[in-house]
Amino acid sequence: RSQTIQESPLLLRATNHCVMMRQWHVAAAIAVSFLTPAAGLCGEDVECQVDTAARFAPIYRLDYTSVTEKRCLPGHPATVYEQRKAGNDRDICEDDITKLENVPIFYHYEECESGAVVIDYWIWYSHQPACLKINTIQNGQRATNEYGAHRADWEKVVVHIMDEVKKVRYHQHSGSYTKHRDNVEFVDSHPVAYVGQDSHGSYHNEGGTGNCLYFQDFRRFEDPQLKVDGWKNLISIKNHTEMPEWFTSPGEYLDGFPNPAKLKKRSGCKKSSCSGLDSWNAATGICTGVSCGCRKSDYCEDIKFGDITDKKPCEDTTLNEISTGGKNLINKLLDRGAQVSGTSALRSLWAL
């Protein structure tokens, strides 16, 4: 029941309004950029804020099947708002690659007590496809059960800045994790986020085996057209006076999700560095629970994202502690055995 929606005058006016605001801010920021530090504190200077947000905005790299297998591209909340208000109740799956140039990124700029700057970048998806489909026979009829599909979603990437990006928080469904800049890929000053094929969560690397398990969503960037440059269409979620009606739309017109103006409550310096501590197997990297974000984080959940600290990964689960302890014990036994019987071959097998 998915359909591609044509842009209407309302959407075009909304987009043009935001783009004009963005262009004006960028022009003003360039004009005064020689007066501001490369990534210093902006205070209430809106032009400085938008300049900083543009300089460190992420690049979103999408899976190569996003269009060919109709996995749904990022879009514009105004599209859903307009269609729902008009009474259209069909699924809206964006699949026009030419519209990626106009995808807006909504950002929230905040200065932390630590002296760091935290910027949340939000991107909208009108639909999320199923990560698993199972064909069954029900009452003599063939049926397909879908898992993971739902309408609408906000996804985000968050950066921590001290003259440069020091760390990045990547968000997935029900979880998130933070990577130190040493473990982040950059294009100039822009951190790279690899987007999951189905859930559209963001990750610091490519990979995935293509299923519903946490961390396993496919991230395979092969088509250079399938990307969103986060700095091209920035819209502040707090510095605004006159915005289109979709910006403060009731949730009913955005499939139950908050409008951009309400994202401020979900942003900022005091959010945890990660979320999701379900059990997982450290040896295989497979999450055996619903959310395992903290298992790959360089900073654990007790560290606020705006804090300036050294890396502090979360402690492992009891199961993995036992597994690691057993492995260490066997290694010690092998060390002792090697002194009398030579067990280098056994050690090699264990290492594998």
C-alpha positions as a LaTeX table, in Angstrom:
\begin{tabular}{lrrr}
\hline
Residue & $x$ (\AA) & $y$ (\AA) & $z$ (\AA) \\
\hline
Arg1 & 0.00 & 0.00 & 0.00 \\
Ser2 & 3.04 & 2.26 & $-0.22$ \\
Gln3 & 2.96 & 5.17 & $-2.60$ \\
Thr4 & 5.23 & 7.98 & $-3.73$ \\
Ile5 & 3.81 & 11.42 & $-3.01$ \\
Gln6 & 4.26 & 14.33 & $-5.40$ \\
Glu7 & 5.39 & 17.61 & $-3.89$ \\
Ser8 & 2.56 & 20.13 & $-3.61$ \\
Pro9 & 2.63 & 23.93 & $-3.43$ \\
Leu10 & 2.34 & 23.80 & 0.38 \\
Leu11 & 5.37 & 21.54 & 0.71 \\
Leu12 & 7.32 & 23.57 & $-1.81$ \\
Arg13 & 6.51 & 26.81 & 0.03 \\
Ala14 & 7.49 & 25.23 & 3.35 \\
Thr15 & 10.75 & 23.90 & 1.95 \\
Asn16 & 11.57 & 27.16 & 0.14 \\
His17 & 10.88 & 29.13 & 3.31 \\
Cys18 & 13.31 & 26.99 & 5.32 \\
Val19 & 15.94 & 26.98 & 2.57 \\
Met20 & 15.74 & 30.78 & 2.29 \\
Met21 & 16.21 & 31.07 & 6.04 \\
Arg22 & 19.17 & 28.69 & 5.87 \\
Gln23 & 20.75 & 30.59 & 2.97 \\
Trp24 & 20.33 & 33.90 & 4.78 \\
His25 & 21.90 & 32.52 & 7.95 \\
Val26 & 24.83 & 30.99 & 6.06 \\
Ala27 & 25.47 & 34.23 & 4.17 \\
Ala28 & 25.39 & 36.19 & 7.42 \\
Ala29 & 27.63 & 33.63 & 9.12 \\
Ile30 & 30.21 & 33.86 & 6.35 \\
Ala31 & 30.17 & 37.62 & 6.60 \\
Val32 & 31.04 & 37.55 & 10.30 \\
Ser33 & 33.03 & 34.32 & 10.40 \\
Phe34 & 36.31 & 36.22 & 10.72 \\
Leu35 & 35.01 & 37.60 & 14.03 \\
Thr36 & 34.21 & 34.20 & 15.55 \\
Pro37 & 36.53 & 31.37 & 16.63 \\
Ala38 & 36.58 & 28.20 & 14.53 \\
Ala39 & 34.35 & 26.36 & 16.97 \\
Gly40 & 34.09 & 28.64 & 19.97 \\
Leu41 & 31.04 & 29.35 & 22.08 \\
Cys42 & 28.36 & 31.29 & 20.22 \\
Gly43 & 26.10 & 32.30 & 23.09 \\
Glu44 & 22.87 & 33.63 & 21.59 \\
Asp45 & 24.50 & 34.55 & 18.26 \\
Val46 & 22.21 & 32.68 & 15.84 \\
Glu47 & 24.50 & 33.18 & 12.83 \\
Cys48 & 27.42 & 31.70 & 14.77 \\
Gln49 & 25.27 & 28.75 & 15.85 \\
Val50 & 24.18 & 27.89 & 12.32 \\
Asp51 & 27.74 & 28.26 & 11.06 \\
Thr52 & 28.98 & 25.85 & 13.74 \\
Ala53 & 26.14 & 23.43 & 13.03 \\
Ala54 & 26.97 & 23.47 & 9.32 \\
Arg55 & 30.69 & 22.97 & 9.88 \\
Phe56 & 30.24 & 19.80 & 11.91 \\
Ala57 & 27.04 & 18.34 & 10.47 \\
Pro58 & 27.21 & 14.61 & 9.67 \\
Ile59 & 27.21 & 12.95 & 6.29 \\
Tyr60 & 24.59 & 10.19 & 6.09 \\
Arg61 & 25.60 & 7.26 & 3.88 \\
Leu62 & 22.69 & 5.01 & 2.88 \\
Asp63 & 22.58 & 1.32 & 2.04 \\
Tyr64 & 22.80 & 0.65 & $-1.70$ \\
Thr65 & 19.42 & $-1.18$ & $-1.71$ \\
Ser66 & 17.53 & 1.81 & $-0.30$ \\
Val67 & 15.89 & 2.52 & $-3.67$ \\
Thr68 & 16.12 & $-0.77$ & $-5.60$ \\
Glu69 & 14.47 & $-2.74$ & $-2.78$ \\
Lys70 & 12.25 & 0.16 & $-1.67$ \\
Arg71 & 13.69 & 0.44 & 1.83 \\
Cys72 & 12.52 & 4.08 & 2.08 \\
Leu73 & 14.71 & 7.18 & 1.90 \\
Pro74 & 14.74 & 10.05 & 4.39 \\
Gly75 & 12.18 & 12.71 & 3.63 \\
His76 & 10.34 & 15.77 & 4.92 \\
Pro77 & 7.78 & 15.82 & 7.78 \\
Ala78 & 5.76 & 18.34 & 5.77 \\
Thr79 & 4.97 & 15.57 & 3.28 \\
Val80 & 3.31 & 13.40 & 5.91 \\
Tyr81 & 1.61 & 16.39 & 7.53 \\
Glu82 & 0.01 & 17.49 & 4.30 \\
Gln83 & $-1.13$ & 14.02 & 3.26 \\
Arg84 & $-2.59$ & 13.08 & 6.66 \\
Lys85 & $-4.38$ & 16.41 & 6.94 \\
Ala86 & $-5.89$ & 15.78 & 3.51 \\
Gly87 & $-7.18$ & 12.39 & 4.67 \\
Asn88 & $-4.61$ & 10.19 & 2.91 \\
Asp89 & $-3.97$ & 7.20 & 5.18 \\
Arg90 & $-1.62$ & 5.22 & 2.93 \\
Asp91 & 1.97 & 4.36 & 3.80 \\
Ile92 & 4.42 & 6.96 & 2.47 \\
Cys93 & 7.76 & 5.47 & 1.41 \\
Glu94 & 10.12 & 7.99 & $-0.16$ \\
Asp95 & 12.01 & 6.48 & $-3.12$ \\
Asp96 & 13.02 & 9.47 & $-5.27$ \\
Ile97 & 16.80 & 9.76 & $-5.07$ \\
Thr98 & 16.73 & 13.24 & $-6.62$ \\
Lys99 & 14.99 & 14.60 & $-3.51$ \\
Leu100 & 17.90 & 13.73 & $-1.20$ \\
Glu101 & 19.43 & 17.13 & $-1.99$ \\
Asn102 & 16.44 & 18.77 & $-0.30$ \\
Val103 & 16.15 & 16.59 & 2.81 \\
Pro104 & 16.15 & 18.93 & 5.86 \\
Ile105 & 18.24 & 18.28 & 8.94 \\
Phe106 & 16.82 & 19.71 & 12.16 \\
Tyr107 & 19.44 & 20.68 & 14.72 \\
His108 & 19.64 & 21.72 & 18.35 \\
Tyr109 & 22.66 & 23.74 & 19.53 \\
Glu110 & 23.56 & 23.79 & 23.23 \\
Glu111 & 26.56 & 24.97 & 25.23 \\
Cys112 & 27.43 & 22.74 & 28.17 \\
Glu113 & 28.73 & 23.59 & 31.63 \\
Ser114 & 31.92 & 21.74 & 30.71 \\
Gly115 & 32.68 & 24.29 & 27.97 \\
Ala116 & 31.82 & 21.86 & 25.19 \\
Val117 & 29.18 & 22.39 & 22.51 \\
Val118 & 26.65 & 19.62 & 21.82 \\
Ile119 & 24.62 & 19.61 & 18.61 \\
Asp120 & 21.82 & 17.14 & 17.96 \\
Tyr121 & 21.02 & 16.48 & 14.29 \\
Trp122 & 17.58 & 15.02 & 13.53 \\
Ile123 & 16.48 & 13.47 & 10.24 \\
Trp124 & 12.95 & 12.38 & 9.31 \\
Tyr125 & 11.76 & 9.12 & 7.76 \\
Ser126 & 8.15 & 8.77 & 6.62 \\
His127 & 8.19 & 4.99 & 6.82 \\
Gln128 & 10.28 & 2.08 & 8.10 \\
Pro129 & 10.07 & $-1.21$ & 6.17 \\
Ala130 & 9.96 & $-4.64$ & 7.78 \\
Cys131 & 13.28 & $-6.22$ & 8.72 \\
Leu132 & 11.72 & $-9.69$ & 8.53 \\
Lys133 & 8.88 & $-11.19$ & 6.49 \\
Ile134 & 7.53 & $-14.70$ & 7.08 \\
Asn135 & 5.02 & $-16.33$ & 4.75 \\
Thr136 & 2.43 & $-18.49$ & 6.51 \\
Ile137 & $-0.88$ & $-20.22$ & 5.81 \\
Gln138 & $-3.77$ & $-18.88$ & 7.90 \\
Asn139 & $-7.28$ & $-20.29$ & 7.53 \\
Gly140 & $-6.25$ & $-21.86$ & 4.26 \\
Gln141 & $-5.00$ & $-18.52$ & 2.89 \\
Arg142 & $-1.43$ & $-17.48$ & 2.29 \\
Ala143 & $-0.41$ & $-14.57$ & 4.53 \\
Thr144 & 2.75 & $-12.57$ & 5.14 \\
Asn145 & 3.69 & $-11.55$ & 8.67 \\
Glu146 & 5.93 & $-8.48$ & 8.83 \\
Tyr147 & 8.17 & $-7.58$ & 11.76 \\
Gly148 & 9.72 & $-4.19$ & 12.46 \\
Ala149 & 7.66 & $-2.10$ & 10.02 \\
His150 & 6.01 & 1.11 & 11.19 \\
Arg151 & 5.16 & 4.57 & 10.00 \\
Ala152 & 7.33 & 7.62 & 10.58 \\
Asp153 & 10.45 & 8.04 & 12.68 \\
Trp154 & 13.00 & 10.55 & 13.83 \\
Glu155 & 16.63 & 9.42 & 13.75 \\
Lys156 & 19.58 & 11.39 & 15.05 \\
Val157 & 23.33 & 11.80 & 15.33 \\
Val158 & 24.87 & 13.95 & 18.07 \\
Val159 & 28.30 & 15.59 & 18.11 \\
His160 & 30.41 & 16.86 & 21.02 \\
Ile161 & 32.65 & 19.77 & 20.01 \\
Met162 & 35.74 & 21.31 & 21.58 \\
Asp163 & 37.28 & 23.24 & 18.66 \\
Glu164 & 36.74 & 20.01 & 16.72 \\
Val165 & 34.43 & 17.03 & 17.02 \\
Lys166 & 35.69 & 15.02 & 19.99 \\
Lys167 & 33.04 & 12.32 & 20.04 \\
Val168 & 29.87 & 11.28 & 18.23 \\
Arg169 & 26.74 & 9.55 & 19.53 \\
Tyr170 & 25.00 & 7.24 & 17.08 \\
His171 & 21.34 & 6.36 & 17.65 \\
Gln172 & 19.36 & 3.24 & 16.82 \\
His173 & 15.93 & 2.03 & 17.94 \\
Ser174 & 15.86 & 1.82 & 21.73 \\
Gly175 & 19.58 & 2.45 & 22.03 \\
Ser176 & 22.63 & 4.54 & 21.27 \\
Tyr177 & 26.41 & 4.53 & 21.65 \\
Thr178 & 29.23 & 7.06 & 21.61 \\
Lys179 & 32.53 & 6.80 & 19.75 \\
His180 & 35.66 & 8.82 & 20.41 \\
Arg181 & 36.86 & 10.74 & 17.36 \\
Asp182 & 39.68 & 8.20 & 16.93 \\
Asn183 & 36.99 & 5.65 & 16.04 \\
Val184 & 34.95 & 7.95 & 13.80 \\
Glu185 & 35.29 & 8.39 & 10.05 \\
Phe186 & 35.45 & 12.00 & 8.84 \\
Val187 & 35.17 & 13.85 & 5.55 \\
Asp188 & 36.92 & 17.12 & 6.37 \\
Ser189 & 35.19 & 18.28 & 9.59 \\
His190 & 32.05 & 16.18 & 9.01 \\
Pro191 & 31.57 & 12.85 & 10.85 \\
Val192 & 30.20 & 9.99 & 8.75 \\
Ala193 & 27.09 & 8.06 & 9.80 \\
Tyr194 & 26.24 & 4.78 & 8.07 \\
Val195 & 22.46 & 4.30 & 7.96 \\
Gly196 & 20.79 & 0.92 & 8.50 \\
Gln197 & 18.89 & $-0.52$ & 5.54 \\
Asp198 & 15.65 & $-1.19$ & 7.44 \\
Ser199 & 15.62 & 0.50 & 10.86 \\
His200 & 17.44 & 3.61 & 9.54 \\
Gly201 & 19.52 & 3.83 & 12.71 \\
Ser202 & 22.98 & 5.39 & 12.49 \\
Tyr203 & 26.28 & 3.59 & 13.02 \\
His204 & 29.96 & 4.52 & 12.96 \\
Asn205 & 30.84 & 1.81 & 10.44 \\
Glu206 & 29.59 & $-0.34$ & 7.60 \\
Gly207 & 28.56 & $-3.94$ & 8.21 \\
Gly208 & 25.58 & $-5.95$ & 9.38 \\
Thr209 & 24.34 & $-9.38$ & 8.40 \\
Gly210 & 20.88 & $-8.23$ & 7.36 \\
Asn211 & 18.44 & $-9.22$ & 10.09 \\
Cys212 & 16.46 & $-7.73$ & 12.97 \\
Leu213 & 19.13 & $-8.24$ & 15.64 \\
Tyr214 & 20.69 & $-5.17$ & 17.18 \\
Phe215 & 23.77 & $-3.96$ & 15.21 \\
Gln216 & 22.91 & $-6.36$ & 12.33 \\
Asp217 & 21.01 & $-4.02$ & 10.01 \\
Phe218 & 22.82 & $-3.87$ & 6.64 \\
Arg219 & 25.03 & $-0.79$ & 6.15 \\
Arg220 & 26.58 & $-1.05$ & 2.68 \\
Phe221 & 27.46 & 2.24 & 1.07 \\
Glu222 & 28.21 & 1.70 & $-2.62$ \\
Asp223 & 26.22 & 4.30 & $-4.57$ \\
Pro224 & 27.71 & 7.81 & $-4.09$ \\
Gln225 & 24.31 & 9.34 & $-4.85$ \\
Leu226 & 22.78 & 7.68 & $-1.81$ \\
Lys227 & 23.90 & 10.15 & 0.79 \\
Val228 & 22.66 & 13.24 & 2.60 \\
Asp229 & 25.07 & 16.09 & 3.29 \\
Gly230 & 23.77 & 17.29 & 6.64 \\
Trp231 & 24.84 & 20.91 & 6.24 \\
Lys232 & 22.88 & 21.72 & 3.09 \\
Asn233 & 19.38 & 22.19 & 4.53 \\
Leu234 & 19.73 & 22.93 & 8.23 \\
Ile235 & 16.74 & 24.06 & 10.28 \\
Ser236 & 17.09 & 25.07 & 13.94 \\
Ile237 & 14.48 & 23.59 & 16.25 \\
Lys238 & 14.71 & 26.50 & 18.67 \\
Asn239 & 15.79 & 29.66 & 16.82 \\
His240 & 12.64 & 30.39 & 14.83 \\
Thr241 & 9.89 & 32.98 & 14.76 \\
Glu242 & 7.78 & 32.38 & 11.67 \\
Met243 & 7.61 & 28.75 & 10.59 \\
Pro244 & 5.11 & 26.76 & 8.48 \\
Glu245 & 2.26 & 25.10 & 10.34 \\
Trp246 & 3.76 & 21.61 & 9.99 \\
Phe247 & 6.62 & 22.73 & 12.26 \\
Thr248 & 4.29 & 22.77 & 15.27 \\
Ser249 & 1.82 & 20.22 & 13.92 \\
Pro250 & $-0.22$ & 17.99 & 16.24 \\
Gly251 & 1.17 & 14.45 & 16.41 \\
Glu252 & $-1.92$ & 13.06 & 14.69 \\
Tyr253 & $-0.70$ & 14.56 & 11.41 \\
Leu254 & 2.80 & 13.12 & 11.86 \\
Asp255 & 1.70 & 9.54 & 12.51 \\
Gly256 & 2.00 & 9.98 & 16.26 \\
Phe257 & 5.52 & 11.39 & 16.29 \\
Pro258 & 6.48 & 14.78 & 17.78 \\
Asn259 & 6.79 & 17.84 & 15.59 \\
Pro260 & 10.25 & 19.43 & 15.14 \\
Ala261 & 9.61 & 22.09 & 17.80 \\
Lys262 & 9.22 & 19.37 & 20.45 \\
Leu263 & 12.56 & 17.69 & 19.72 \\
Lys264 & 14.31 & 20.14 & 22.04 \\
Lys265 & 13.22 & 18.07 & 25.04 \\
Arg266 & 15.06 & 15.07 & 23.60 \\
Ser267 & 18.32 & 16.92 & 22.96 \\
Gly268 & 21.18 & 18.45 & 24.89 \\
Cys269 & 24.29 & 18.13 & 27.03 \\
Lys270 & 22.84 & 16.09 & 29.88 \\
Lys271 & 21.76 & 13.07 & 27.87 \\
Ser272 & 23.63 & 9.83 & 28.59 \\
Ser273 & 26.54 & 8.78 & 26.38 \\
Cys274 & 24.79 & 5.50 & 25.58 \\
Ser275 & 21.67 & 3.46 & 26.21 \\
Gly276 & 21.00 & $-0.25$ & 26.00 \\
Leu277 & 22.70 & $-2.76$ & 28.31 \\
Asp278 & 20.95 & $-5.97$ & 27.31 \\
Ser279 & 22.97 & $-9.18$ & 27.24 \\
Trp280 & 25.21 & $-9.83$ & 24.31 \\
Asn281 & 28.00 & $-12.22$ & 23.38 \\
Ala282 & 31.29 & $-10.36$ & 23.32 \\
Ala283 & 33.01 & $-13.07$ & 21.29 \\
Thr284 & 30.56 & $-12.85$ & 18.39 \\
Gly285 & 29.31 & $-9.28$ & 18.90 \\
Ile286 & 25.72 & $-10.52$ & 18.75 \\
Cys287 & 23.11 & $-8.81$ & 20.91 \\
Thr288 & 20.81 & $-11.36$ & 22.52 \\
Gly289 & 18.44 & $-8.68$ & 23.82 \\
Val290 & 16.45 & $-5.78$ & 22.44 \\
Ser291 & 18.96 & $-2.96$ & 22.93 \\
Cys292 & 22.73 & $-3.24$ & 23.26 \\
Gly293 & 23.95 & 0.25 & 22.40 \\
Cys294 & 26.24 & 0.58 & 25.40 \\
Arg295 & 28.06 & $-2.63$ & 24.49 \\
Lys296 & 29.90 & $-0.81$ & 21.69 \\
Ser297 & 30.21 & 2.56 & 23.36 \\
Asp298 & 33.52 & 4.18 & 24.27 \\
Tyr299 & 31.69 & 5.93 & 27.14 \\
Cys300 & 29.18 & 4.26 & 29.47 \\
Glu301 & 25.70 & 5.46 & 30.37 \\
Asp302 & 26.77 & 7.15 & 33.62 \\
Ile303 & 28.74 & 9.74 & 31.61 \\
Lys304 & 26.76 & 12.68 & 30.32 \\
Phe305 & 27.43 & 13.34 & 26.66 \\
Gly306 & 28.41 & 16.95 & 27.35 \\
Asp307 & 31.04 & 15.95 & 29.94 \\
Ile308 & 34.74 & 16.06 & 29.12 \\
Thr309 & 36.20 & 12.73 & 30.23 \\
Asp310 & 38.52 & 9.97 & 29.15 \\
Lys311 & 37.06 & 6.88 & 27.50 \\
Lys312 & 35.12 & 4.69 & 29.90 \\
Pro313 & 33.43 & 1.67 & 28.29 \\
Cys314 & 30.72 & $-0.16$ & 30.21 \\
Glu315 & 31.64 & $-3.25$ & 32.18 \\
Asp316 & 30.75 & $-6.50$ & 30.48 \\
Thr317 & 27.80 & $-8.70$ & 31.38 \\
Thr318 & 28.21 & $-11.42$ & 33.99 \\
Leu319 & 27.95 & $-14.08$ & 31.28 \\
Asn320 & 30.74 & $-12.54$ & 29.28 \\
Glu321 & 32.82 & $-12.00$ & 32.42 \\
Ile322 & 32.54 & $-15.74$ & 33.12 \\
Ser323 & 33.39 & $-16.49$ & 29.48 \\
Thr324 & 36.41 & $-14.19$ & 29.58 \\
Gly325 & 37.49 & $-15.57$ & 32.93 \\
Gly326 & 37.29 & $-19.12$ & 31.58 \\
Lys327 & 39.32 & $-18.15$ & 28.55 \\
Asn328 & 41.99 & $-16.53$ & 30.74 \\
Leu329 & 42.12 & $-19.65$ & 32.94 \\
Ile330 & 42.62 & $-21.92$ & 29.94 \\
Asn331 & 45.34 & $-19.63$ & 28.64 \\
Lys332 & 47.15 & $-19.89$ & 31.97 \\
Leu333 & 46.87 & $-23.69$ & 31.87 \\
Leu334 & 48.20 & $-23.67$ & 28.33 \\
Asp335 & 51.11 & $-21.50$ & 29.44 \\
Arg336 & 52.01 & $-24.01$ & 32.12 \\
Gly337 & 51.53 & $-26.96$ & 29.80 \\
Ala338 & 53.71 & $-25.36$ & 27.17 \\
Gln339 & 56.66 & $-25.51$ & 29.56 \\
Val340 & 56.57 & $-29.31$ & 29.67 \\
Ser341 & 54.73 & $-30.56$ & 26.60 \\
Gly342 & 54.51 & $-27.74$ & 24.06 \\
Thr343 & 50.98 & $-26.59$ & 23.33 \\
Ser344 & 51.52 & $-23.84$ & 20.78 \\
Ala345 & 49.15 & $-25.61$ & 18.39 \\
Leu346 & 46.40 & $-25.65$ & 21.02 \\
Arg347 & 47.02 & $-21.98$ & 21.73 \\
Ser348 & 46.65 & $-21.16$ & 18.06 \\
Leu349 & 43.32 & $-22.98$ & 17.92 \\
Trp350 & 42.06 & $-21.11$ & 20.99 \\
Ala351 & 43.06 & $-17.78$ & 19.51 \\
Leu352 & 40.98 & $-18.59$ & 16.45 \\
\hline
\end{tabular}
